[in-house]
Structure formats: C-alpha cells, structure tokens
Amino acid sequence: MKLSALLVTLSSIAAFAQDAAQPEQPGALASFLPLILLFVVMWLFFIRPKQKEMKQMDEMRKQLKKGDKVMTAAGIIGTIASMEENIITLRTGTSTIEFEKAAILRVINNDMSAKVEEKK
C-alpha cells in the first residue's frame, strides 16, 4: 500500500510540475484575433467604400437617357444617340460608336450643372 500511495503521489507531483512549467496557451479565439481585426479593418477601409462606389455607378448607369453627354472609361466623350439593354450608341462629332453600358464612367451634363450651381 505504501508503495502504491507513493507512486500516486509522485505521479501527481510530476503532473503538477509539468503543468506549472509550461506557459499558458492562448485560446483559439485569441490566436485568431489579429486575423479577425485585420479583416475588419480591410472591410471598413477598402471593401465597404468600393461597394458604395459600385452602387453609385450602377445607379448612374440606370438613370442614363438619350441626349446625355457622357465620358467612357476610354476617355471618349459623346452624346447618347440610342440605348438598348446593355449597348449604348454614342455620337462623337460625325461618327457613332457602340459601347457596353458598363463602359460609361460618368455623365458630364450633371457634372457641369453641379459645378455651375456650386459657384453661385
């Protein structure tokens, strides 16, 4: 009995000493916390503003109408001569060019009128 009690005591002391010697491991959440914070910061400063900008561009493209003066992503400025579902025909001087609706970067009519109103 004494030998078994001694073995149990020694094994418990060894287990306790081993637990005390190892530093405490951080939890799973604590190890992923920097990664989670990085994602939140990227979402706030990069992803969310880009999503807002894309919504504004889509809204602007939905409001396009015949006669609007627009600029394309290629830098071509023209007036909308006709519109289909995704194809826009621009009149630039004496020629007409077809573009996809997604190629329209901005409406110049609205930009000019907004600048004139700001100056007044």
Phi and psi in radians as a Rosetta constraint file:
Dihedral C 1 N 2 CA 2 C 2 CIRCULARHARMONIC -1.144 0.35
Dihedral N 2 CA 2 C 2 N 3 CIRCULARHARMONIC -0.634 0.35
Dihedral C 2 N 3 CA 3 C 3 CIRCULARHARMONIC -1.193 0.35
Dihedral N 3 CA 3 C 3 N 4 CIRCULARHARMONIC -0.737 0.35
Dihedral C 3 N 4 CA 4 C 4 CIRCULARHARMONIC -1.179 0.35
Dihedral N 4 CA 4 C 4 N 5 CIRCULARHARMONIC -0.671 0.35
Dihedral C 4 N 5 CA 5 C 5 CIRCULARHARMONIC -1.145 0.35
Dihedral N 5 CA 5 C 5 N 6 CIRCULARHARMONIC -0.675 0.35
Dihedral C 5 N 6 CA 6 C 6 CIRCULARHARMONIC -1.143 0.35
Dihedral N 6 CA 6 C 6 N 7 CIRCULARHARMONIC -0.724 0.35
Dihedral C 6 N 7 CA 7 C 7 CIRCULARHARMONIC -1.132 0.35
Dihedral N 7 CA 7 C 7 N 8 CIRCULARHARMONIC -0.716 0.35
Dihedral C 7 N 8 CA 8 C 8 CIRCULARHARMONIC -1.127 0.35
Dihedral N 8 CA 8 C 8 N 9 CIRCULARHARMONIC -0.749 0.35
Dihedral C 8 N 9 CA 9 C 9 CIRCULARHARMONIC -1.120 0.35
Dihedral N 9 CA 9 C 9 N 10 CIRCULARHARMONIC -0.787 0.35
Dihedral C 9 N 10 CA 10 C 10 CIRCULARHARMONIC -1.129 0.35
Dihedral N 10 CA 10 C 10 N 11 CIRCULARHARMONIC -0.700 0.35
Dihedral C 10 N 11 CA 11 C 11 CIRCULARHARMONIC -1.189 0.35
Dihedral N 11 CA 11 C 11 N 12 CIRCULARHARMONIC -0.654 0.35
Dihedral C 11 N 12 CA 12 C 12 CIRCULARHARMONIC -1.210 0.35
Dihedral N 12 CA 12 C 12 N 13 CIRCULARHARMONIC -0.644 0.35
Dihedral C 12 N 13 CA 13 C 13 CIRCULARHARMONIC -1.152 0.35
Dihedral N 13 CA 13 C 13 N 14 CIRCULARHARMONIC -0.724 0.35
Dihedral C 13 N 14 CA 14 C 14 CIRCULARHARMONIC -1.119 0.35
Dihedral N 14 CA 14 C 14 N 15 CIRCULARHARMONIC -0.727 0.35
Dihedral C 14 N 15 CA 15 C 15 CIRCULARHARMONIC -1.142 0.35
Dihedral N 15 CA 15 C 15 N 16 CIRCULARHARMONIC -0.736 0.35
Dihedral C 15 N 16 CA 16 C 16 CIRCULARHARMONIC -1.130 0.35
Dihedral N 16 CA 16 C 16 N 17 CIRCULARHARMONIC -0.722 0.35
Dihedral C 16 N 17 CA 17 C 17 CIRCULARHARMONIC -1.165 0.35
Dihedral N 17 CA 17 C 17 N 18 CIRCULARHARMONIC -0.641 0.35
Dihedral C 17 N 18 CA 18 C 18 CIRCULARHARMONIC -1.197 0.35
Dihedral N 18 CA 18 C 18 N 19 CIRCULARHARMONIC -0.695 0.35
Dihedral C 18 N 19 CA 19 C 19 CIRCULARHARMONIC -1.139 0.35
Dihedral N 19 CA 19 C 19 N 20 CIRCULARHARMONIC -0.663 0.35
Dihedral C 19 N 20 CA 20 C 20 CIRCULARHARMONIC -1.253 0.35
Dihedral N 20 CA 20 C 20 N 21 CIRCULARHARMONIC -0.507 0.35
Dihedral C 20 N 21 CA 21 C 21 CIRCULARHARMONIC -1.337 0.35
Dihedral N 21 CA 21 C 21 N 22 CIRCULARHARMONIC -0.522 0.35
Dihedral C 21 N 22 CA 22 C 22 CIRCULARHARMONIC -1.479 0.35
Dihedral N 22 CA 22 C 22 N 23 CIRCULARHARMONIC 2.353 0.35
Dihedral C 22 N 23 CA 23 C 23 CIRCULARHARMONIC -1.199 0.35
Dihedral N 23 CA 23 C 23 N 24 CIRCULARHARMONIC 2.727 0.35
Dihedral C 23 N 24 CA 24 C 24 CIRCULARHARMONIC -1.243 0.35
Dihedral N 24 CA 24 C 24 N 25 CIRCULARHARMONIC 2.274 0.35
Dihedral C 24 N 25 CA 25 C 25 CIRCULARHARMONIC -1.416 0.35
Dihedral N 25 CA 25 C 25 N 26 CIRCULARHARMONIC 2.401 0.35
Dihedral C 25 N 26 CA 26 C 26 CIRCULARHARMONIC -1.213 0.35
Dihedral N 26 CA 26 C 26 N 27 CIRCULARHARMONIC 2.711 0.35
Dihedral C 26 N 27 CA 27 C 27 CIRCULARHARMONIC -1.237 0.35
Dihedral N 27 CA 27 C 27 N 28 CIRCULARHARMONIC 2.987 0.35
Dihedral C 27 N 28 CA 28 C 28 CIRCULARHARMONIC -1.119 0.35
Dihedral N 28 CA 28 C 28 N 29 CIRCULARHARMONIC -0.679 0.35
Dihedral C 28 N 29 CA 29 C 29 CIRCULARHARMONIC -1.164 0.35
Dihedral N 29 CA 29 C 29 N 30 CIRCULARHARMONIC -0.698 0.35
Dihedral C 29 N 30 CA 30 C 30 CIRCULARHARMONIC -1.155 0.35
Dihedral N 30 CA 30 C 30 N 31 CIRCULARHARMONIC -0.546 0.35
Dihedral C 30 N 31 CA 31 C 31 CIRCULARHARMONIC -1.338 0.35
Dihedral N 31 CA 31 C 31 N 32 CIRCULARHARMONIC -0.464 0.35
Dihedral C 31 N 32 CA 32 C 32 CIRCULARHARMONIC -1.642 0.35
Dihedral N 32 CA 32 C 32 N 33 CIRCULARHARMONIC -0.101 0.35
Dihedral C 32 N 33 CA 33 C 33 CIRCULARHARMONIC -1.008 0.35
Dihedral N 33 CA 33 C 33 N 34 CIRCULARHARMONIC -0.788 0.35
Dihedral C 33 N 34 CA 34 C 34 CIRCULARHARMONIC -1.075 0.35
Dihedral N 34 CA 34 C 34 N 35 CIRCULARHARMONIC -0.661 0.35
Dihedral C 34 N 35 CA 35 C 35 CIRCULARHARMONIC -1.165 0.35
Dihedral N 35 CA 35 C 35 N 36 CIRCULARHARMONIC -0.707 0.35
Dihedral C 35 N 36 CA 36 C 36 CIRCULARHARMONIC -1.142 0.35
Dihedral N 36 CA 36 C 36 N 37 CIRCULARHARMONIC -0.765 0.35
Dihedral C 36 N 37 CA 37 C 37 CIRCULARHARMONIC -1.094 0.35
Dihedral N 37 CA 37 C 37 N 38 CIRCULARHARMONIC -0.683 0.35
Dihedral C 37 N 38 CA 38 C 38 CIRCULARHARMONIC -1.090 0.35
Dihedral N 38 CA 38 C 38 N 39 CIRCULARHARMONIC -0.758 0.35
Dihedral C 38 N 39 CA 39 C 39 CIRCULARHARMONIC -1.121 0.35
Dihedral N 39 CA 39 C 39 N 40 CIRCULARHARMONIC -0.734 0.35
Dihedral C 39 N 40 CA 40 C 40 CIRCULARHARMONIC -1.089 0.35
Dihedral N 40 CA 40 C 40 N 41 CIRCULARHARMONIC -0.758 0.35
Dihedral C 40 N 41 CA 41 C 41 CIRCULARHARMONIC -1.134 0.35
Dihedral N 41 CA 41 C 41 N 42 CIRCULARHARMONIC -0.749 0.35
Dihedral C 41 N 42 CA 42 C 42 CIRCULARHARMONIC -1.109 0.35
Dihedral N 42 CA 42 C 42 N 43 CIRCULARHARMONIC -0.678 0.35
Dihedral C 42 N 43 CA 43 C 43 CIRCULARHARMONIC -1.145 0.35
Dihedral N 43 CA 43 C 43 N 44 CIRCULARHARMONIC -0.749 0.35
Dihedral C 43 N 44 CA 44 C 44 CIRCULARHARMONIC -1.169 0.35
Dihedral N 44 CA 44 C 44 N 45 CIRCULARHARMONIC -0.691 0.35
Dihedral C 44 N 45 CA 45 C 45 CIRCULARHARMONIC -1.730 0.35
Dihedral N 45 CA 45 C 45 N 46 CIRCULARHARMONIC -0.317 0.35
Dihedral C 45 N 46 CA 46 C 46 CIRCULARHARMONIC -2.117 0.35
Dihedral N 46 CA 46 C 46 N 47 CIRCULARHARMONIC -0.922 0.35
Dihedral C 46 N 47 CA 47 C 47 CIRCULARHARMONIC -1.285 0.35
Dihedral N 47 CA 47 C 47 N 48 CIRCULARHARMONIC -0.864 0.35
Dihedral C 47 N 48 CA 48 C 48 CIRCULARHARMONIC -1.070 0.35
Dihedral N 48 CA 48 C 48 N 49 CIRCULARHARMONIC -0.823 0.35
Dihedral C 48 N 49 CA 49 C 49 CIRCULARHARMONIC -1.095 0.35
Dihedral N 49 CA 49 C 49 N 50 CIRCULARHARMONIC -0.625 0.35
Dihedral C 49 N 50 CA 50 C 50 CIRCULARHARMONIC -1.160 0.35
Dihedral N 50 CA 50 C 50 N 51 CIRCULARHARMONIC -0.678 0.35
Dihedral C 50 N 51 CA 51 C 51 CIRCULARHARMONIC -1.107 0.35
Dihedral N 51 CA 51 C 51 N 52 CIRCULARHARMONIC -0.718 0.35
Dihedral C 51 N 52 CA 52 C 52 CIRCULARHARMONIC -1.087 0.35
Dihedral N 52 CA 52 C 52 N 53 CIRCULARHARMONIC -0.761 0.35
Dihedral C 52 N 53 CA 53 C 53 CIRCULARHARMONIC -1.106 0.35
Dihedral N 53 CA 53 C 53 N 54 CIRCULARHARMONIC -0.709 0.35
Dihedral C 53 N 54 CA 54 C 54 CIRCULARHARMONIC -1.145 0.35
Dihedral N 54 CA 54 C 54 N 55 CIRCULARHARMONIC -0.663 0.35
Dihedral C 54 N 55 CA 55 C 55 CIRCULARHARMONIC -1.116 0.35
Dihedral N 55 CA 55 C 55 N 56 CIRCULARHARMONIC -0.730 0.35
Dihedral C 55 N 56 CA 56 C 56 CIRCULARHARMONIC -1.115 0.35
Dihedral N 56 CA 56 C 56 N 57 CIRCULARHARMONIC -0.712 0.35
Dihedral C 56 N 57 CA 57 C 57 CIRCULARHARMONIC -1.137 0.35
Dihedral N 57 CA 57 C 57 N 58 CIRCULARHARMONIC -0.742 0.35
Dihedral C 57 N 58 CA 58 C 58 CIRCULARHARMONIC -1.086 0.35
Dihedral N 58 CA 58 C 58 N 59 CIRCULARHARMONIC -0.727 0.35
Dihedral C 58 N 59 CA 59 C 59 CIRCULARHARMONIC -1.123 0.35
Dihedral N 59 CA 59 C 59 N 60 CIRCULARHARMONIC -0.727 0.35
Dihedral C 59 N 60 CA 60 C 60 CIRCULARHARMONIC -1.093 0.35
Dihedral N 60 CA 60 C 60 N 61 CIRCULARHARMONIC -0.739 0.35
Dihedral C 60 N 61 CA 61 C 61 CIRCULARHARMONIC -1.187 0.35
Dihedral N 61 CA 61 C 61 N 62 CIRCULARHARMONIC -0.542 0.35
Dihedral C 61 N 62 CA 62 C 62 CIRCULARHARMONIC -1.220 0.35
Dihedral N 62 CA 62 C 62 N 63 CIRCULARHARMONIC -0.501 0.35
Dihedral C 62 N 63 CA 63 C 63 CIRCULARHARMONIC -1.562 0.35
Dihedral N 63 CA 63 C 63 N 64 CIRCULARHARMONIC 0.043 0.35
Dihedral C 63 N 64 CA 64 C 64 CIRCULARHARMONIC -1.108 0.35
Dihedral N 64 CA 64 C 64 N 65 CIRCULARHARMONIC 2.533 0.35
Dihedral C 64 N 65 CA 65 C 65 CIRCULARHARMONIC -2.504 0.35
Dihedral N 65 CA 65 C 65 N 66 CIRCULARHARMONIC 2.858 0.35
Dihedral C 65 N 66 CA 66 C 66 CIRCULARHARMONIC -1.060 0.35
Dihedral N 66 CA 66 C 66 N 67 CIRCULARHARMONIC 2.339 0.35
Dihedral C 66 N 67 CA 67 C 67 CIRCULARHARMONIC 1.731 0.35
Dihedral N 67 CA 67 C 67 N 68 CIRCULARHARMONIC -0.216 0.35
Dihedral C 67 N 68 CA 68 C 68 CIRCULARHARMONIC -1.211 0.35
Dihedral N 68 CA 68 C 68 N 69 CIRCULARHARMONIC 2.439 0.35
Dihedral C 68 N 69 CA 69 C 69 CIRCULARHARMONIC -1.598 0.35
Dihedral N 69 CA 69 C 69 N 70 CIRCULARHARMONIC 2.155 0.35
Dihedral C 69 N 70 CA 70 C 70 CIRCULARHARMONIC -2.287 0.35
Dihedral N 70 CA 70 C 70 N 71 CIRCULARHARMONIC 2.853 0.35
Dihedral C 70 N 71 CA 71 C 71 CIRCULARHARMONIC -2.109 0.35
Dihedral N 71 CA 71 C 71 N 72 CIRCULARHARMONIC 2.359 0.35
Dihedral C 71 N 72 CA 72 C 72 CIRCULARHARMONIC -1.576 0.35
Dihedral N 72 CA 72 C 72 N 73 CIRCULARHARMONIC 3.008 0.35
Dihedral C 72 N 73 CA 73 C 73 CIRCULARHARMONIC -1.138 0.35
Dihedral N 73 CA 73 C 73 N 74 CIRCULARHARMONIC -0.405 0.35
Dihedral C 73 N 74 CA 74 C 74 CIRCULARHARMONIC -1.460 0.35
Dihedral N 74 CA 74 C 74 N 75 CIRCULARHARMONIC -0.093 0.35
Dihedral C 74 N 75 CA 75 C 75 CIRCULARHARMONIC 1.616 0.35
Dihedral N 75 CA 75 C 75 N 76 CIRCULARHARMONIC 0.129 0.35
Dihedral C 75 N 76 CA 76 C 76 CIRCULARHARMONIC -1.442 0.35
Dihedral N 76 CA 76 C 76 N 77 CIRCULARHARMONIC 2.262 0.35
Dihedral C 76 N 77 CA 77 C 77 CIRCULARHARMONIC -1.866 0.35
Dihedral N 77 CA 77 C 77 N 78 CIRCULARHARMONIC 2.301 0.35
Dihedral C 77 N 78 CA 78 C 78 CIRCULARHARMONIC -2.795 0.35
Dihedral N 78 CA 78 C 78 N 79 CIRCULARHARMONIC 3.106 0.35
Dihedral C 78 N 79 CA 79 C 79 CIRCULARHARMONIC -1.903 0.35
Dihedral N 79 CA 79 C 79 N 80 CIRCULARHARMONIC 2.403 0.35
Dihedral C 79 N 80 CA 80 C 80 CIRCULARHARMONIC -1.218 0.35
Dihedral N 80 CA 80 C 80 N 81 CIRCULARHARMONIC 2.085 0.35
Dihedral C 80 N 81 CA 81 C 81 CIRCULARHARMONIC -1.611 0.35
Dihedral N 81 CA 81 C 81 N 82 CIRCULARHARMONIC -0.690 0.35
Dihedral C 81 N 82 CA 82 C 82 CIRCULARHARMONIC -2.708 0.35
Dihedral N 82 CA 82 C 82 N 83 CIRCULARHARMONIC 2.778 0.35
Dihedral C 82 N 83 CA 83 C 83 CIRCULARHARMONIC -2.368 0.35
Dihedral N 83 CA 83 C 83 N 84 CIRCULARHARMONIC 2.377 0.35
Dihedral C 83 N 84 CA 84 C 84 CIRCULARHARMONIC -1.991 0.35
Dihedral N 84 CA 84 C 84 N 85 CIRCULARHARMONIC -2.860 0.35
Dihedral C 84 N 85 CA 85 C 85 CIRCULARHARMONIC -1.072 0.35
Dihedral N 85 CA 85 C 85 N 86 CIRCULARHARMONIC -0.930 0.35
Dihedral C 85 N 86 CA 86 C 86 CIRCULARHARMONIC -2.136 0.35
Dihedral N 86 CA 86 C 86 N 87 CIRCULARHARMONIC -0.008 0.35
Dihedral C 86 N 87 CA 87 C 87 CIRCULARHARMONIC -1.968 0.35
Dihedral N 87 CA 87 C 87 N 88 CIRCULARHARMONIC 2.291 0.35
Dihedral C 87 N 88 CA 88 C 88 CIRCULARHARMONIC -2.093 0.35
Dihedral N 88 CA 88 C 88 N 89 CIRCULARHARMONIC 2.320 0.35
Dihedral C 88 N 89 CA 89 C 89 CIRCULARHARMONIC -1.774 0.35
Dihedral N 89 CA 89 C 89 N 90 CIRCULARHARMONIC 2.122 0.35
Dihedral C 89 N 90 CA 90 C 90 CIRCULARHARMONIC -1.803 0.35
Dihedral N 90 CA 90 C 90 N 91 CIRCULARHARMONIC 2.440 0.35
Dihedral C 90 N 91 CA 91 C 91 CIRCULARHARMONIC -1.774 0.35
Dihedral N 91 CA 91 C 91 N 92 CIRCULARHARMONIC 2.072 0.35
Dihedral C 91 N 92 CA 92 C 92 CIRCULARHARMONIC -2.136 0.35
Dihedral N 92 CA 92 C 92 N 93 CIRCULARHARMONIC 1.742 0.35
Dihedral C 92 N 93 CA 93 C 93 CIRCULARHARMONIC 1.207 0.35
Dihedral N 93 CA 93 C 93 N 94 CIRCULARHARMONIC -2.026 0.35
Dihedral C 93 N 94 CA 94 C 94 CIRCULARHARMONIC -1.763 0.35
Dihedral N 94 CA 94 C 94 N 95 CIRCULARHARMONIC -0.089 0.35
Dihedral C 94 N 95 CA 95 C 95 CIRCULARHARMONIC -1.928 0.35
Dihedral N 95 CA 95 C 95 N 96 CIRCULARHARMONIC 2.825 0.35
Dihedral C 95 N 96 CA 96 C 96 CIRCULARHARMONIC -2.147 0.35
Dihedral N 96 CA 96 C 96 N 97 CIRCULARHARMONIC 2.466 0.35
Dihedral C 96 N 97 CA 97 C 97 CIRCULARHARMONIC -2.287 0.35
Dihedral N 97 CA 97 C 97 N 98 CIRCULARHARMONIC 2.429 0.35
Dihedral C 97 N 98 CA 98 C 98 CIRCULARHARMONIC -1.710 0.35
Dihedral N 98 CA 98 C 98 N 99 CIRCULARHARMONIC 2.383 0.35
Dihedral C 98 N 99 CA 99 C 99 CIRCULARHARMONIC -2.300 0.35
Dihedral N 99 CA 99 C 99 N 100 CIRCULARHARMONIC 2.739 0.35
Dihedral C 99 N 100 CA 100 C 100 CIRCULARHARMONIC -1.323 0.35
Dihedral N 100 CA 100 C 100 N 101 CIRCULARHARMONIC 2.611 0.35
Dihedral C 100 N 101 CA 101 C 101 CIRCULARHARMONIC -1.048 0.35
Dihedral N 101 CA 101 C 101 N 102 CIRCULARHARMONIC -0.561 0.35
Dihedral C 101 N 102 CA 102 C 102 CIRCULARHARMONIC -1.194 0.35
Dihedral N 102 CA 102 C 102 N 103 CIRCULARHARMONIC -0.272 0.35
Dihedral C 102 N 103 CA 103 C 103 CIRCULARHARMONIC -1.411 0.35
Dihedral N 103 CA 103 C 103 N 104 CIRCULARHARMONIC -0.184 0.35
Dihedral C 103 N 104 CA 104 C 104 CIRCULARHARMONIC -1.315 0.35
Dihedral N 104 CA 104 C 104 N 105 CIRCULARHARMONIC 2.129 0.35
Dihedral C 104 N 105 CA 105 C 105 CIRCULARHARMONIC -1.602 0.35
Dihedral N 105 CA 105 C 105 N 106 CIRCULARHARMONIC -0.733 0.35
Dihedral C 105 N 106 CA 106 C 106 CIRCULARHARMONIC -2.811 0.35
Dihedral N 106 CA 106 C 106 N 107 CIRCULARHARMONIC 2.811 0.35
Dihedral C 106 N 107 CA 107 C 107 CIRCULARHARMONIC -1.702 0.35
Dihedral N 107 CA 107 C 107 N 108 CIRCULARHARMONIC 2.181 0.35
Dihedral C 107 N 108 CA 108 C 108 CIRCULARHARMONIC -1.431 0.35
Dihedral N 108 CA 108 C 108 N 109 CIRCULARHARMONIC -0.561 0.35
Dihedral C 108 N 109 CA 109 C 109 CIRCULARHARMONIC -0.922 0.35
Dihedral N 109 CA 109 C 109 N 110 CIRCULARHARMONIC -0.878 0.35
Dihedral C 109 N 110 CA 110 C 110 CIRCULARHARMONIC -1.159 0.35
Dihedral N 110 CA 110 C 110 N 111 CIRCULARHARMONIC -0.657 0.35
Dihedral C 110 N 111 CA 111 C 111 CIRCULARHARMONIC -1.114 0.35
Dihedral N 111 CA 111 C 111 N 112 CIRCULARHARMONIC -0.769 0.35
Dihedral C 111 N 112 CA 112 C 112 CIRCULARHARMONIC -1.185 0.35
Dihedral N 112 CA 112 C 112 N 113 CIRCULARHARMONIC -0.765 0.35
Dihedral C 112 N 113 CA 113 C 113 CIRCULARHARMONIC -1.166 0.35
Dihedral N 113 CA 113 C 113 N 114 CIRCULARHARMONIC -0.612 0.35
Dihedral C 113 N 114 CA 114 C 114 CIRCULARHARMONIC -1.169 0.35
Dihedral N 114 CA 114 C 114 N 115 CIRCULARHARMONIC -0.675 0.35
Dihedral C 114 N 115 CA 115 C 115 CIRCULARHARMONIC -1.181 0.35
Dihedral N 115 CA 115 C 115 N 116 CIRCULARHARMONIC -0.660 0.35
Dihedral C 115 N 116 CA 116 C 116 CIRCULARHARMONIC -1.156 0.35
Dihedral N 116 CA 116 C 116 N 117 CIRCULARHARMONIC -0.736 0.35
Dihedral C 116 N 117 CA 117 C 117 CIRCULARHARMONIC -1.160 0.35
Dihedral N 117 CA 117 C 117 N 118 CIRCULARHARMONIC -0.611 0.35
Dihedral C 117 N 118 CA 118 C 118 CIRCULARHARMONIC -1.154 0.35
Dihedral N 118 CA 118 C 118 N 119 CIRCULARHARMONIC -0.630 0.35
Dihedral C 118 N 119 CA 119 C 119 CIRCULARHARMONIC -1.232 0.35
Dihedral N 119 CA 119 C 119 N 120 CIRCULARHARMONIC -0.491 0.35
